[in-house]
Amino acid sequence: MVARSMEPLDLEGLMRTYGNDVLRTAYLYVKDIHFAEDIFQEVFLKVNNRYEGFRGDCAIRTWLLQITINTCKDYLKSAWNQRVETTDEFGTQQVLEEGYEKIENKEDNQVVKDAVMELPAKYKEVVLCVYYQEMSIEEAAYVLKIASGTVKSRLNRARQKIKNSLERRVSYEETRRE
């Protein structure tokens, strides 16, 4: 557990330090840069309003990502979102290129990302937390409000689903070339 110091909130510092993580996580959930930016703003408004209630049970980054994920889930469940269809392909490509510059050195990584994004939500969220946000199993469990064992089993199932998806794509590409 991380002990919280009683320092005043430095919202600007938090945004500089963790803003990319918040924006990237929001984008991976909602798949639209404009909505991700709206969620980014909403997350930091919530942080500003709730900082006094932060108990320090986890790292500040973990707390921020928990708020981000919950805000994204609320957005995805909203009636407005279910009626709107987004088509921001240019912004989507730009975020992927800029946000994951370290990862996207090879074209193959896009195929893996596509396979991750096609996963059912419960598998995708553990993959995003553990691999993209580099959380420990315990941090992911805390953020997602599930048991550590559940995180581990969902990661294993997600890996298997990704493997199957990639194998199907390879088979399809080989068949298409023939």
VOPAGU-2260 file (C-alpha; in pm, 1 decimal, decimal comma):
REM VOPAGU-2260
SITE   aa  ch    i         X         Y         Z
SITE  MET   A    0       0,0       0,0       0,0
SITE  VAL   A    1     115,3     349,8     -78,2
SITE  ALA   A    2      96,0     603,2     198,0
SITE  ARG   A    3     -45,2     936,3      88,2
SITE  SER   A    4     127,3    1251,7     191,7
SITE  MET   A    5     -96,3    1542,1     280,7
SITE  GLU   A    6      44,9    1759,6       1,9
SITE  PRO   A    7    -196,1    1989,8    -179,4
SITE  LEU   A    8    -321,8    1880,9    -518,5
SITE  ASP   A    9     -90,4    1972,7    -807,2
SITE  LEU   A   10    -337,8    1911,6   -1087,1
SITE  GLU   A   11    -109,5    2052,3   -1354,7
SITE  GLY   A   12     174,7    1826,7   -1238,4
SITE  LEU   A   13     -54,1    1523,1   -1243,9
SITE  MET   A   14    -165,2    1611,4   -1595,1
SITE  ARG   A   15     194,8    1646,1   -1712,3
SITE  THR   A   16     303,8    1323,8   -1544,9
SITE  TYR   A   17       4,7    1099,6   -1611,7
SITE  GLY   A   18    -188,3    1278,3   -1886,2
SITE  ASN   A   19     -58,3    1056,2   -2166,9
SITE  ASP   A   20    -156,1     743,6   -1972,7
SITE  VAL   A   21    -505,5     880,8   -1913,1
SITE  LEU   A   22    -553,4     988,4   -2275,4
SITE  ARG   A   23    -415,7     662,5   -2416,1
SITE  THR   A   24    -637,0     453,9   -2188,2
SITE  ALA   A   25    -942,9     659,6   -2276,5
SITE  TYR   A   26    -866,3     630,6   -2646,5
SITE  LEU   A   27    -822,8     254,2   -2628,6
SITE  TYR   A   28   -1164,9     226,1   -2466,5
SITE  VAL   A   29   -1367,2     468,4   -2677,0
SITE  LYS   A   30   -1166,2     449,2   -3003,7
SITE  ASP   A   31   -1222,6     815,8   -3086,5
SITE  ILE   A   32    -966,3    1086,2   -3012,1
SITE  HIS   A   33   -1226,1    1359,2   -2956,9
SITE  PHE   A   34   -1422,7    1158,7   -2702,8
SITE  ALA   A   35   -1097,8    1047,5   -2540,5
SITE  GLU   A   36   -1000,5    1413,3   -2497,3
SITE  ASP   A   37   -1340,9    1483,2   -2340,0
SITE  ILE   A   38   -1290,7    1191,9   -2102,8
SITE  PHE   A   39    -939,4    1318,9   -2024,0
SITE  GLN   A   40   -1090,2    1650,4   -1912,6
SITE  GLU   A   41   -1363,8    1479,4   -1716,0
SITE  VAL   A   42   -1110,8    1257,4   -1537,7
SITE  PHE   A   43    -905,3    1552,2   -1419,6
SITE  LEU   A   44   -1219,5    1738,6   -1311,7
SITE  LYS   A   45   -1311,0    1433,9   -1103,4
SITE  VAL   A   46    -958,0    1419,3    -962,0
SITE  ASN   A   47    -982,1    1786,0    -866,5
SITE  ASN   A   48   -1314,4    1726,7    -692,3
SITE  ARG   A   49   -1224,2    1395,5    -526,4
SITE  TYR   A   50    -858,5    1438,8    -432,4
SITE  GLU   A   51    -937,9    1493,7     -64,7
SITE  GLY   A   52   -1107,4    1152,8     -63,0
SITE  PHE   A   53    -801,6     972,2    -203,9
SITE  ARG   A   54    -696,7     738,8      78,1
SITE  GLY   A   55    -362,5     637,4     -64,2
SITE  ASP   A   56    -451,5     266,5     -83,0
SITE  CYS   A   57    -272,3     255,0    -417,7
SITE  ALA   A   58     -36,6     463,4    -628,3
SITE  ILE   A   59    -176,8     788,6    -765,3
SITE  ARG   A   60    -130,5     655,5   -1122,2
SITE  THR   A   61    -340,4     350,5   -1038,4
SITE  TRP   A   62    -610,4     572,6    -888,7
SITE  LEU   A   63    -611,7     797,0   -1197,8
SITE  LEU   A   64    -641,2     499,7   -1433,5
SITE  GLN   A   65    -923,2     356,2   -1224,8
SITE  ILE   A   66   -1112,2     683,7   -1261,0
SITE  THR   A   67   -1032,7     683,8   -1634,6
SITE  ILE   A   68   -1157,9     329,8   -1689,9
SITE  ASN   A   69   -1475,5     393,5   -1490,1
SITE  THR   A   70   -1539,0     716,4   -1681,3
SITE  CYS   A   71   -1490,9     530,6   -2011,0
SITE  LYS   A   72   -1728,3     255,6   -1903,6
SITE  ASP   A   73   -1988,5     516,1   -1807,4
SITE  TYR   A   74   -1946,7     683,8   -2144,6
SITE  LEU   A   75   -1978,7     353,8   -2333,1
SITE  LYS   A   76   -2296,7     268,6   -2139,9
SITE  SER   A   77   -2451,8     610,7   -2199,2
SITE  ALA   A   78   -2759,8     630,0   -2417,7
SITE  TRP   A   79   -2602,9     907,7   -2626,5
SITE  ASN   A   80   -2300,0     694,3   -2715,1
SITE  GLN   A   81   -2518,1     403,6   -2818,1
SITE  ARG   A   82   -2696,7     625,1   -3072,8
SITE  VAL   A   83   -2386,1     787,3   -3222,4
SITE  GLU   A   84   -2153,4     623,9   -3473,4
SITE  THR   A   85   -1802,4     769,6   -3493,9
SITE  THR   A   86   -1585,0     775,3   -3804,5
SITE  ASP   A   87   -1259,0     942,8   -3703,5
SITE  GLU   A   88   -1018,2     724,0   -3899,3
SITE  PHE   A   89    -758,5     997,7   -3952,6
SITE  GLY   A   90    -751,8    1091,1   -3582,1
SITE  THR   A   91    -745,3     725,0   -3487,4
SITE  GLN   A   92    -437,5     654,8   -3698,3
SITE  GLN   A   93    -265,0     967,9   -3570,6
SITE  VAL   A   94    -315,6     870,7   -3204,6
SITE  LEU   A   95    -190,6     518,9   -3265,5
SITE  GLU   A   96     123,1     647,3   -3436,4
SITE  GLU   A   97     198,9     915,2   -3177,9
SITE  GLY   A   98      79,3     739,1   -2861,8
SITE  TYR   A   99     255,4     410,2   -2921,7
SITE  GLU   A  100     564,4     523,4   -3103,5
SITE  LYS   A  101     786,2     286,3   -2904,8
SITE  ILE   A  102     565,2     -14,4   -2978,1
SITE  GLU   A  103     480,8      53,8   -3340,7
SITE  ASN   A  104     825,8      19,3   -3493,2
SITE  LYS   A  105     698,6    -272,8   -3700,3
SITE  GLU   A  106     386,6    -312,1   -3909,0
SITE  ASP   A  107     305,3    -641,3   -3734,0
SITE  ASN   A  108     223,2    -459,1   -3412,1
SITE  GLN   A  109     -84,2    -308,1   -3575,4
SITE  VAL   A  110    -219,9    -656,6   -3635,9
SITE  VAL   A  111    -165,2    -744,4   -3269,9
SITE  LYS   A  112    -338,2    -422,6   -3159,6
SITE  ASP   A  113    -631,6    -501,6   -3385,1
SITE  ALA   A  114    -657,2    -845,8   -3226,9
SITE  VAL   A  115    -651,9    -688,6   -2878,0
SITE  MET   A  116    -918,3    -434,5   -2969,7
SITE  GLU   A  117   -1144,9    -714,8   -3097,5
SITE  LEU   A  118   -1137,2    -893,1   -2761,8
SITE  PRO   A  119   -1447,7    -893,1   -2543,1
SITE  ALA   A  120   -1434,5    -603,2   -2294,1
SITE  LYS   A  121   -1345,7    -812,2   -1988,3
SITE  TYR   A  122   -1034,7    -950,3   -2162,1
SITE  LYS   A  123    -940,7    -628,8   -2336,6
SITE  GLU   A  124    -938,9    -427,3   -2014,7
SITE  VAL   A  125    -694,9    -659,6   -1837,7
SITE  VAL   A  126    -464,6    -660,7   -2142,9
SITE  LEU   A  127    -475,6    -281,0   -2157,2
SITE  CYS   A  128    -398,5    -248,3   -1787,1
SITE  VAL   A  129    -120,0    -506,2   -1767,4
SITE  TYR   A  130      51,7    -469,9   -2104,0
SITE  TYR   A  131     -26,6    -121,3   -2229,8
SITE  GLN   A  132     -30,0      57,4   -1892,8
SITE  GLU   A  133     233,0    -175,4   -1741,5
SITE  MET   A  134      35,9    -234,3   -1422,1
SITE  SER   A  135     110,5    -521,8   -1192,4
SITE  ILE   A  136    -153,9    -793,3   -1153,9
SITE  GLU   A  137    -246,4    -644,3    -815,8
SITE  GLU   A  138    -279,7    -291,3    -955,8
SITE  ALA   A  139    -496,2    -414,8   -1241,3
SITE  ALA   A  140    -713,7    -606,6    -994,8
SITE  TYR   A  141    -753,9    -293,8    -783,8
SITE  VAL   A  142    -838,8     -72,3   -1082,3
SITE  LEU   A  143   -1083,2    -321,4   -1232,3
SITE  LYS   A  144   -1227,6    -418,6    -893,1
SITE  ILE   A  145   -1174,7    -789,6    -949,2
SITE  ALA   A  146    -959,5   -1052,4    -776,8
SITE  SER   A  147    -594,1   -1100,1    -874,8
SITE  GLY   A  148    -671,0   -1457,3    -976,4
SITE  THR   A  149    -942,1   -1329,9   -1208,8
SITE  VAL   A  150    -693,7   -1092,0   -1371,0
SITE  LYS   A  151    -452,1   -1382,4   -1425,6
SITE  SER   A  152    -715,5   -1612,0   -1573,9
SITE  ARG   A  153    -851,5   -1337,2   -1800,2
SITE  LEU   A  154    -497,5   -1260,6   -1918,7
SITE  ASN   A  155    -445,7   -1626,7   -2005,9
SITE  ARG   A  156    -776,2   -1641,6   -2192,3
SITE  ALA   A  157    -699,6   -1313,7   -2368,7
SITE  ARG   A  158    -358,9   -1443,0   -2480,2
SITE  GLN   A  159    -522,2   -1755,7   -2619,8
SITE  LYS   A  160    -788,2   -1553,3   -2803,4
SITE  ILE   A  161    -520,6   -1323,3   -2948,0
SITE  LYS   A  162    -313,8   -1622,9   -3055,8
SITE  ASN   A  163    -616,1   -1780,6   -3226,1
SITE  SER   A  164    -701,9   -1453,6   -3396,7
SITE  LEU   A  165    -347,3   -1409,2   -3525,9
SITE  GLU   A  166    -334,1   -1768,5   -3650,0
SITE  ARG   A  167    -661,6   -1715,4   -3838,4
SITE  ARG   A  168    -524,5   -1397,8   -3996,2
SITE  VAL   A  169    -206,0   -1572,9   -4104,6
SITE  SER   A  170    -408,5   -1858,6   -4256,2
SITE  TYR   A  171    -631,8   -1609,0   -4433,5
SITE  GLU   A  172    -332,9   -1416,6   -4573,3
SITE  GLU   A  173    -168,9   -1737,4   -4694,2
SITE  THR   A  174    -492,2   -1848,3   -4862,7
SITE  ARG   A  175    -534,5   -1509,0   -5027,4
SITE  ARG   A  176    -182,3   -1517,4   -5172,2
SITE  GLU   A  177    -236,9   -1856,0   -5337,6
